């Protein structure tokens, strides 16, 4: 069966209608701060996008037919590639970011909730465009959650496997509706945003900064309106708010929507959450001990900084309250390993994801068991159900492809002749949608030193990492476009 182009274009057009309306918000912000030229530029972009989308919807009116997995992947491509490129042109043409490659990098970093930046002095950037880049993270976070829910049923042939790693809450319940789940997740996402905004406002952060940082916090994106990130505020209260919310936003939203029926304790019964907490505590303790021994940190400072930075990296938020690049080598090695972990599946966090890490441990354990007991049949379970071989194969393939892309990306950007720690950490950080790395891309630094080629490579890695590898890489397969399949 060939691709249902009319239905794909119709759905994409409706998505773009919503996005064009969202562009009105930063236009209003520009007007409030007397940035009238920028407001006009954003309004023109919004009108053009709305008109083009409306035209596509009219031309594809009445499009019907069931969506296939390939149709879903094409919708993702239209949403996550064409729109960011369009907004990149807005940043470039308006002069907010003078270079096109910088604009592409910055916008893709926003949409993919990566948080890496090429801007050297964010305080000098027009307020409307600072707001827009952060709003892109918020939209990107919500877009990823809904994309996950829409495409997961297409990636697996049965419902037993479709939410593997994404939700233990629906275990044993086959009577769920995709649209209902998307609506509930959207409500929880919006409610969380309002809650974070109120907390930040209560910490004496002004309304503008509260909104901008809410966008970055809830989406685990990491953008800030200050070059020093949230360290700018020098507030223990602000640090505590971000710490708590980074932890919550690393959890699966599917668990949150089941709290009314199963209670809040059900969150901590989830295997993903338990493994996430274990790895976080292990990393925090290891780094804190290293800082106390080799840097003579007080216990309070050691646990404060190690805990915040470990959680920031694992949640892929990328917020910083200190520069971990100045830490001892052991602590830096732990942070580097955390660049690959990520948060729970079903959250806005990036990375390999905790559930895959958990299954890799189980596969290693099974391999050891098979060596000791060659005739034994050792099954791997998830939520008391046997995990099928094709799913385990998908997980291992994902892991090795992820690592291969990190090495390939490191090789690709090495043409800029920077040190290996800079190159590999930049690649791993962008693939994991995190932001900061080591050396030249350490916390409070930026990616402006890279060439246009490297920025495009890193932008591509952000997109591939955000879209779980296969959803984007599948577009490059000739079988994807074969009308007879």
N, C-alpha and C positions, 0 to 999 in steps of 0.2 A: 504493500500500500504506500502510495506516494505521500508527500507532505501536503497538508491541508493549508495552503498558503493563505487563502481567503479568511479562514477562521483565525489563523495566526495573526494576520494583519489587523483583523477586527479587534481581537483582544489586546494587541499591542497598542492600537489606537486609543482604546479606552484607558489603558494605563497612562499613556502620554497626556490624555486630557486631564487626569488627576494631577500629574506632575506639573503641567503648565499652570494649573490653578495654584499649586503650592509655591510657584515662583513669584506670585503676587506678594507673599509675605516679606521676603527680603527687599522687594521693591518699596514696600511701606516703611521698612526699617531705614532704607536709604533716604527716604523723604524726611523721616523724623530727624535724621542727623544732617539734614540740608545737603545731601549728596544727590542733587537733582539730576545731573547728567547720568550717574550710575543707575538711578531709579528708572530713567527713560530707557536705558540700554536693557535692563532686566525686563521691563514691561514689553519692549519690542520682542525680546526673545520669547516671552510667555505667549504673546499674541500669535507669533509665527508658529510656535509649537502647537498651540491650540487649533489654529486654522488648518495646519497640515494634518493633524490628528483627526479633526472633524471631517476633512475631505476623505481620508482613508476609511473612516467608519461608514460614511455614506456610500462609498464605492463598494464596500464589502458587506453592505446591509443584507441580512438574510443568510449570511454564511452559516452553514450547519455542518454536522458531522462530528464524530467522536474524536477527541484529541489523542494522538499517539504520544509515546515517549519522545520521539523526535520532534513533534510539534511543540511539546513543552520545552524542550531544549532550545528550539528556535525562538520561542517567546522570551526565554531567559537571555538569549543573545541580543535580541532587539532591545530589551530593557536595560541590560547591563553593559552594553557596548555603545550603541548608537546614542543613547541619552547622555552618558558621560562625555563622549566626544563633542556632542552639541554644546554642553555646558562649558567644556574646555574652550571652545571657540568664543563663548560669551566672555569668559575671563580674559582671553587674549585680546579680542577686539576692543573691549572696554578699557584695556590698559591696566586692569587690576593686577595682572601678572603678565609682564611684557613679552616673555618668550613662550612660544607655543608648546615646546616640549615640557616646560615647567608647568604650564596650565594643565596639560594632559596628566602629568604626574600628580599634581595637587588634587585634581578632581577625582581621578581614579582612587587616590588614597582616601578621599572622603567617602565616595560611594561604597567602597569595599570595607569601610570602617578600619582602615589601616592606621591612619594618624601620622604617617611619615610626612614631612613637609620640606619644601625647597625654599620657603620664605625665610629670609634672614631677620627681618624686623616686622613681625606680625602686627605690632602696635601701629605701624605706619600705613597699614592696608586699610582701604575704605571699610567702614563699619558694615555696610550692607553686604559686601562680598565676604567678610569674615563670618557674618551670620549665615550666608548662603553655604559656604564650605562646611560649616558645622551642621547645618540642616540636611546637607547631603548625607552625612553620616547617620543621622537619625532615620532618614528615609531608607538608606541602605540597610540598616539593621532590621527595620520592619519588613523591607522587601525580601531580605534573605530568609527571615522566618516564614513568611507566606510562601515563598518559592519552595522552601523545603517541604512544606505541607502539601503543596500542589504536585510536586514532582516525585516525592517518595513513593506514592502508590504506583507510579509508572516504572520505577526502577526495580521493583520486586513484583513477582508474579502472584504472590499470595499475601494475604493480610497478616499472616503470622510473622513475616519477615519485614514488612514494609516500614515499620517503625522501630526496627532493631536499633538500639542505642539512642533512639529519639524519644522514647516514652515507655516507661514501665507502668505509667498510670493507667493505660488502656488495656493492660494485660487481661486477657480473658473477656474483654468486651468488644465484640465485633460490630455493635450497633452504633457506630460513630459516623458523623457527617463531616466531610472535609470543610464545607462552607461554614458550618457551625464552629469548628475548631479554629478556623482563620479569624472569625469574628471575635471569639473569646480571647485569642492571643492578642489581637489588635487592641481590644479593650484593656487587657492587662498591661500591654506595652505603653499605652497612652496614660493609664492610671499611674504606672510606675514613674513616668516622666513628670507628671504633675506633682507626685510625692517628692521626687528629687528636687524639683524646682523650688518647692516650699521649704525644704531643708536648707538648700543653699541660700535662699533669700533670708532665712532665719539666721544664717551665719554672717549677716551684714554684707553679702555680696549683692551688687546692684542688679536690677532687673535684667539688663542686657547680658551681663556676664553669667547670671544664673541660667538664662535660657541657653546661651551658647554652651556652657559646661554641662547642662542637662542633656543636650543633644549628644555630646561626646561620651558622657558617663553611661547613659542607658543603652546606647548602641555599642558599648565597649570599644569606642572609636579612638578617643584620645586627643581630639583637637581642642585647642584652647585659644583664648583671645590674647594670650600673653606668651612671649618667647620663653619665659621660664616655667611655662606650664603651670600646674597648680602650686608649685613651690613659690610662685609670686605672692601668694596670700599669706604665707607664714602663719597659718592658722591650724592648730591641732584639731579644732572642730571640723574644718573643711576636710582635712586629711581623713578624719574618722568617718565622715559622710561618704567620701569616695571609697574608702576601704570596704565599708559595709555594702555599698551598692555594687561595687565591682564583684564582690562575692556573690550577691544575689543574681546579678545579671549574667553570671557564668553558669547558672543553673538552667535546666530545660524549662521553657515556658509551658510545656505540656504538664509538668508537675504542678505548676502554679494554678492552672485552670481546674485541677482536680482537688485543690485544697478544701473548697467548700464541702465536698462529699467525703473526703478521706482524711481530712485534718492536716495541720501543718507538719506534724511529725512524719507524714508519708514522704516528704521531701528528703529527709535524711535516711530513709530506708532504701532509697534508690542506690543501686550499685555504683553508678557514675559519680554521684555526689560523695559517697564514702571514699572512693578512690581519689577523687579530686582533693578532698580534705586531707587524706593521708599524705599525698605527694606534696601538698602545700605546707603541711606541718613539718615534713621531713626537710624540705628545702629551707624553710625558715630557721629551723633549729641548726642545720648545718652551717648556714651563712652567719647566723648570730654568733655561734661558737667561734667561727673563723675571725669575725670582726672583733670579738672580745680578746682573743688570743694574740692576733697579729696587728691589730690597729688600736687596741686598748680602749675600745668603745665601752661605755657603761652598759649594763644589762638592758636598761630601758631603751637607750638609743639603738643598741644592736638589734633588739627585737622589733622596734618601731620601723627601722629602715629595711631590715631583711624581710619582715612580714609584708610591708607595703609593696616593695619592689617585686617580691616573689609573686604576690597576688596580681599585681599589675601586669606582669609578663604572662602568667598562666591564663588570666582572663582576656589576654590580648588587648587590654585597654591602652597600655603604653604610657600611662600617666607616671610622672616621676616627682619625688620630693627630694631626691639626692642623685648624684652622679655615680652610678654603680661601676663606671669605668675606672674609678680611682680605687676600687676595692682590691683586696689580695687576689691572687690568681685562682685560688680554690673557689672563692665566692663567685668570681667571674665565670668559672667553668660551670658552676651550678646554674647560673642565670642563662648561660648559653644553651644548656640542655633543656631548660624550661621554654626556650624559644620554639621548641618543636612540640610541646605538649598540647597546649590549647585548653579550652573549657569543655563543658558538657555539650553533647549533641542536642539540638533543639534550642540552643541559646544563640545569642548574636556573636559569641566568641569564635575565633578562627582556630588555626592550627590543625594538627592531626586529629584531635579530639580525644577526650578521656576514654570513651567507650572502645575506641580502636586500640589505645594503649593497653586497656584491660584485656582485650581479646588476644593481643600479642603475647602478654604474660601467660594467658591460658594455653596458647599454642605451644609456647616454650615448655610449659609444665607437661603438656600432653606428649611432646616429643621425648622428654626425659623419661616419662612413664613407659612409652613404647619401647625405649631402649632397654629398660629394666624388665619389662614384661611383654615380649614380642607378640604373644598370642592374645593379649588383652585388647578388647574393643573399648577405647576410652572416648566418651562423648564430651562435647563442650556444651555447657548449658548457659542460657541467659533467661533470667526471670522464670526459672524452673521449666524452661522449654529447651529442647535440643536445637542447637544452631546448625543449620544445614551447611554442607560443604561448599556450595556456591557462594554463600554469604561470607564464609571464612576466606575463601579465595579472593573475593572482592576486597576484603579488609587488608590482606597481605599485599595484594596488587597495589592498593592505594598507598600503603606505607612505602613500598619500594619505589613507586613512581614519584612520591613526594620527595624522598631523599634524593632520587636521581635528578629531579628538577632543581633542587637546591644546589647540587654540585654543578649542573649545567649552567644555571644562572650565575653562580660564582665564577665559572670559567668565562662566561660571556661578558661580564662587566670587568673582568681583570684587564681588559685592553686599556683601561684608564690608568693602570699601573699604580694602584693603591695597594696597601698591605693586605695580606690574606685575612686577617681578623676583621678589617673593615668590610671587605668584599663578601665574605661568608656570612657575617652577622647581618649585613644589609639584605642579602638574599633571603636568609632564613626569616628575618623579621618581616620582610614584605610578603613572603609566601604565607607566613602565619598571621598576617594582618595585625601586626603588633606596633611597629614604628621605630623605637630606638634600638641601637645595636651597640657596637664597641668601636673604640678609637675615633675615627673621623665621623662616625654616625652615632656617637654616644648620646646619652640624654642631654637635652638642651642644645644639641647641635642640629644640623639639617643635611639634606641630601643635595644641596645646590652645587656641590663640588663635582658631581658626576656629569659625564658628557650626555648629550642628547640621546645617543644610542643606549647608554646604560639606564637612563631614566625610562625609556620606552620598554626595555627588558624588565625592569623592576615593576613598571605599571602592569605589564602582562602577567607577571608572577602574582601580583596582588589579586588580579581578576581570577586567575586560575585557582589560587588558594582559597579565595572567597567562595567560588562556585564548586568546591569539592572536586577539583581536577577534571573528572570525567565529563561533567556537564559542558565544559568549554572545549576540552581537547577532542571531544567526540565530533565537533563541528569540522575538524580537519580530516576526518575520515571520508574517503570516497563513497563508502557504503551509506553514510548519513544522507547523502544527496541523491542516492540511487532511487529513481521513481518506481522501480519494480520491487522494492523491499518494503 
